Amino acid sequence: MRGSVFWPAVLCFLIFLSSHCAAAPVTLKGYLKTYLYSVEPAAVRGWPAPQADGAYAASENKFRLKAYWDGGRLKAEGAYELIFTARHPELAAARPLTAGYGYRTGDTGALLSGSAGDPPVLVQNLDRAFITWSPPAFDLYAGRQPLAFGSGRAVNPTDILAPYPYGTIDTEERRGVDALRLKVPAGEMGELDAGWLPGSDWSPAGAAGFLRARGIAAGADIKLVSVVFRENLMAGADIERHLGGAMLRAEAAQVWAGSFGDRESRDDFFRLTAGAEYNFQLLDGTDAWLEYHYNGAGAGEPAGYTALAGRTAYREANVYLLGRHYLAAGAGAALSPLVYAGAGVLVNLDDRSFYATPSVEWNAADDIYVAAGVLLPSGPHARFDGSAAVPASEFGLSDRSLYASIRLYF
């Protein structure tokens, strides 16, 4: 109940600010995105009864309106989305949409029409509604805002609050979470950063809090972070350093499950990402990167994948990879001032499956972008033991897709 009262109050306050400050009017921006897909579901799509192979058509249309108000030391930002998704009935039934967002005290009803398994679905999302107060000594953010940790390109071990899984196409806007956040400068390049996320219905068991410290040492940018989330504890570090023209990165996190509740030491896990990125003077600019990722929450072989769903890492820490050892690589190049092509691949070194994501984008006109790409997982599909699906590889469980998109910004 408190969450349902809180957000209308925030919106009313934003409207009050905009209507009483003629010297600082509200700025409106936004975009319209259309994605067209040809989806070939993995063999498990018809679980427990596999269906015939085939590709299904799908489309997603997203309208986002963003509002900004700048009153000097006091600023406000809001964003609202409408998302219309249309899919083949068999695909909709096999892959129902997952409505809802984590770390929000309350929310408007996500589904405006249809249900999660219906072919056409209209979804709304109040994704931003926060105020920033910036006196000389600090910055204070209150409300629904973006929150992200980590510098790794493929997987971020310290980013456990609202990460995007590898292969997500639209990552332009980080999903908003409800938080109270304080940033305090420390020295010339340092910063202290603390936040509290009250969670669903203000329940302590669903809340999170974090403390981050950033500084420079021996030429390296070092960030230390500690997060208490859903009664678990995480401690991590993120280090970046330039060396010989390359950017070296290392990011690690240890989680102790149930540290502030029912202790579950068998669910403790460690994750690490380490790699390098380099910019080459090829074409109109080329960027390449390589990373190794260790996922201590995962299983060493496909037979252990199905048992992971109940573990703390997957229920409460937003871990989504199932194996332990991964190699990720990617490259992108500006083929011309208006055309950019790139590709990435994530390889599960334990079961030899992989997920590749080649794409190309064309800046067709001012504020108009056209893109196309492939989501190309590869690996043995699951087999069926009676009505139960037994994974043979991690990325053999993923759908294969071709997509095209057009984005219009205003």
N, C-alpha and C positions, 0 to 999 in steps of 0.2 A: 504494500500500500504506500509506504513512504517513497518508493521509487517512482510510483505512478504520479505522485504529487510533486516530486522534485523537478522533473523535467519540464512540465508545463510552467512551473515557476521560473526556471532558467530562460525559457523562450519568452515569457512575458517581460523579463528583465532586459533581454536583448532588444525586444521591440521598443521598450521604454527608452533605452539608450539612443536608438536610432531616431526616434521621433522627437527627442528633446535636445539634440545636438546638431543644429543646422550647419555649424562650422565643420563638422566631420560627418558627411553623409555616408550612408551604407553603399559599399561597392559590391556589385553583383557579378559573378563569373560562373562558369560552369562548362559542361560538355555533354555531348550526345554520342554514345558509342554503340555500334552495332557489330555483333559477332555472328558469323555463320559457320556451322560445324557440320562435318561428316564424321560421325562417331561409330567406330567399330568396337563394341564392348568386348572385354576379355571373356574367356570361356565361363567364368563364374557368374556372369550377369544374370543367368536364369536360375540361380541357386534356389531350391535344391534340384531343379530339373534343367539341364543345359538346353539352350535353344539353338537353332540353326545359325551358322555364321551369316554376317551381313552388316552393312553400314546403315546407320539411321541419321536422318537430318535433324538438326537442332538450331535454334537461334536464340540470342540473348540481346536485348536492347536496354541500355542503361542511360537514364537521364539524371544528371547531378547538378543541382543548383547550390552555389556557394555564396555566402554573404560575409563581408568583412566590414568592421567598423573600427576606426582608429581615432581614439580620443587622446592621443599622446601617451601618457603613462598607463592609461586604461584602454584595452583593446578587446574586441569580441569577434568570434568567428562561429559560423554555423554552416552546416551542409546537410542537404536532404536528397535522398535518392529514390527513384522509382525504377524497378527492374522487371521487365516483362520477358519471360522465358517460354518458348514454345518448343516442344519435342515430340517425337513419335511416341504413341501411347506405350509401346513395349519398352522403349528406352526410359520413359518417365516412371513406369512401374518398377523397372529393375534398378534405377538410380534415382530414388526420390531426393528432392532437394533438402538440404539440412538448414532449416530456418533457425534463426536465433544467433546470438553473439555472446561471447564470454566476457566476464568482468563488467557487466552493466547492472546498475542497481534496479532498473526497470526499463521497459521499452514499450513503444507503440506496437500494436499487433503487426507482426512482420508480413503475414499473408493477407493481402487485400482481396484476392479472389483465388479460388481453387485451393487445393491441398497439396502437401509436399509431393505426392505421387501422381498428380494430375499432369496431363500434357501441357496445357497453358496455365501459367502461374504468374500473378502480379504481386511483387514484393515491394515493401517500402522499408527505408532504412534512414533513421535520423542519426547520421554518422558523425556529425560535429555539432557541439553546442557548448563552447567554453569561453571563459573570460581570462584575460591576462592582465595582471597588475605589475608594472615595472618601475618601482622606485629605484633610486641609484644603487641600493645595496643588494637587490635580488630581483628575481622574476617569479611570480606566483601564478600558476595555471589552475583553474578550477572548472570542472565540467567534463564533457565528452570530448576526448582529444586523442591524437595519435601517440603511440608509445612503442618504441622499438630499440633493441639493444643489439650490439654485435657488428662486426665488420666483415665477416666471412661472406664470400660470394654465393656459395651453394647452401650451406647449413650454418646456422648460428646457435651454438650451444647455450649462450646466455639469454637468448630471445625465447622465453617460455610463456609469455603472457598472451601475445596475439600474432604468432608467426604465420607466414605463408608457406605452404608445402612446396617443395621443388616441383616445377612444371606448371605452377599457377600462371595463367596468361596475363591477367590484368592485376598488376601489383603497384599501380601508380599511386593509389591511396591506401595507406595503412588503416585497417579497421579501427574505428574509434572505441576507446574504453573510458569508463567513468573514473576519474582520478582527481586527486588534489596533489599538485606537484610543485616543489620549490627548488629553484636553481640559484646557487650563490657562487659568484666568482671567487677564486682562490689563487692569488698571485697573477702573473702575467698570462699564463696559458692554462691554469688549473680551474677546476670547477667541482663543487659539491652539489649533488643532485639527489633529492629525496622525494618519495611519493607514497601515496596511500590509495588503494583501489578497494572501495567498500564491498564490491561483489554483489551478487544477486540478492535482492531484498535486504541488503545491509547485514547479511549473515556473516559472523566472524569465521565460520568454517569455510566460506567461499571467498574470503577477502585476500588481499595481497598488499605487501608493502616492500619498498626497495630503498637502498642507499647506494649511491655510486660516487666514486671519487676519481677525478681525472687529473693527470699531470704529465710532465715531460721529464724523462730521465735518460741520460746517455743517448740523446737524440731520438728516443722512442716515445711514441704517444701511448701512455699506459692508462687503462681504465679498469678499476676494481669495482666489483658489484656484489651486493648481497641482497637476496630476495627471499622474503617469507611469503609463501603462496599456499593457500588451502591447507594450512597447518604443516607444510613441508618447508625445508630450508635449502636454499641454493647459494653457493659462493662461487664466484667466477672472476676471470681476468681476460682482458682483451688488449693485445699489444700490436702496434703497427710501427714499422720503421722503414725508411728509405735506405737502400743499399745498392750502389752501383747501377742506378737507374731503375731498379725494381722496387716495388712495395712488398715488403714481407709482412705476413700476418700470422698471428697465433691467438686462438680464442679457446678457452676451456672453462668447464663448469662441473662442479660436484653437487649432487642433490642427496640430501638425507631425508628419507621418506618418513612422514609422521613425526617430525621432531617436536611439534607443538600439539600433538594429539596422541593417537595410537601409533607408537613407534613400530615401523616395519623395515628393519634393517636389510632384509633380503631384497627390498625394492630400491635400495640405494643404487645410484648409477653415476658414472662419469662420462662426459663427452668432450671431444677435442676436435678442433679444425685448425689445420696449419697449411700455409701455402704462400704463393707469390703471384704478383701481377706485374705485367710489363707493357709499356706502350712503345710500339715500333713506328718508325717513320716510313710506313708503307701506305700506298694509295693516298687517301686523304686523312689517314690516321687509323692505326690498328691497335687493338688492345687484346692481350691474351693472358689467361690465368690458369693456375693449376693448384688443386687443394687435395689434401688427404683428410678424411673425416673418420673418427672413431666414435661409435655409438655403443657405450657400455650397457645401455638398456635393452639392446637387441639380442637376437638369437644367432648362434653360430651356424645354423643350418635351417632350411625351410621347414623341417618337421617341428621346429619350435615356434614358428610364427603365430600359429593360432592361439597359443597360450598367453600371448603378450597383451591382449586387449584388457585384461583385468589388472595389469600392473600400474603402479602409480605414475610411471613415466607417460603412459598412453592415456590414462584417465584424467590426469590433473596437470601434467607438464607440457602438453601439446607436442610430445614427441610423435613422429609419424613414420620414420624409417624403421624397418623391421630387422635388418642385418646389423653387423658390427663394424665391418671394415669397408670403406668406400673411397673411390678415387673420382674426383670431379675435375672437369676441364672445360674451358670455353674460350671463344675468340669472337671479336666483332670488328668490322671494318666499315669505314665510310667509303663506299664505292664511288660516290660523287657527293657534292654538297647537299643533295636532296635524297640520296638513297643510302640506307644502312642495312647491312646484312650481318647476322650473327648466328652462333650455334653454341649449345652447351650439352654436356653429357655427364650423367651421374652413373657410376658403375658400382654395383654391389660385388665386392671382391670375394665374398663368401660363396654366392651361388652363381656368379658370372652373368647375371642379368643386368640390363642397363636401361636408361631412360634418356633419349636424345631430344633436343628441342631446337631444330634449325628454324630460322625465320628471316624475313626481309621486310623492310619498311620504306615507304616512299612518302616524302613530304609533298603532296600533290599541289597544295596551294597554301596561302596563309591560313594557319590554324586548322588545316585539314591533313590527316595522315591516313594512308592506306597500307595495310600490312597483311601478310599471309605467312603461315607456318605449319609445322607438323609437330604433334606430340607423339613421339615414337618410342614406346616402351618395347622391350624385347626380352623374352625369357620363356621357359616352358610354362604352359598353362597348368592350372590346378587339375588334379584328378579327383574323381568322386568315389568315396567309400560309402556306399549306400546313399544317404541323403546329405552326408557331410563332405564339404570341399576340403581337400588336402593340398596346400600350396606346394608347388614344385620349384617356384622361384618368387622373389619379391615383385619384380616388375612385370612378370607374367600375369599378375593380378590387375594390372592397370589397363584402362581403355586406350585405344589408339585413335587419334583424331587428326583430321585436316581442318584448318580454319582460315577464314579471311575476315578482316575487320576494316571498318572505317570509323575514324574519330574526328569529331567536329568540336572545336573549342570556341567559346565566346566570352 
